[in-house]
Amino acid sequence: MRLRLLDETELAGDPSRSVEMTFDGVRVEDDHLAVRLTPVDLVHLTLDAERVMVEIRAEVVRAERRWRRALEQWHEEGRMAVEARTPDVALLSRVLEALRRDALITC
């Protein structure tokens, strides 16, 4: 038994699939998987699941850091435009659109 976190290229077709589970010696009966788990298999499955969860948490933290850096950059660019008292309408528009887009993604 193995659990594996799919990478970006594998997710391109179906982002709802993020973890792949494979079994050695699996039998298919009437379109159902028939799997017998030994205690050792269960331990391996638990360890694999924990490893994948650590990978998922790490990716979430990296994504949040990227988002916060982008947010700080947009904030700084917007602040500089306002302080210049000659607001760059195109820049402010891009900042607002980016904030709206990210707000929709995080909800």
ABEGO torsion letter per residue (X at the ends): XBBBBBBAAAAAABAABABBBBBBGBBBBGGBBBBBBBAAAAAAAAAAAAAAAAAAAAAAAAAAAAAAAAAAAAAAAAAAAAAAGBBBAAAAAAAAAAAAAAAAAAX
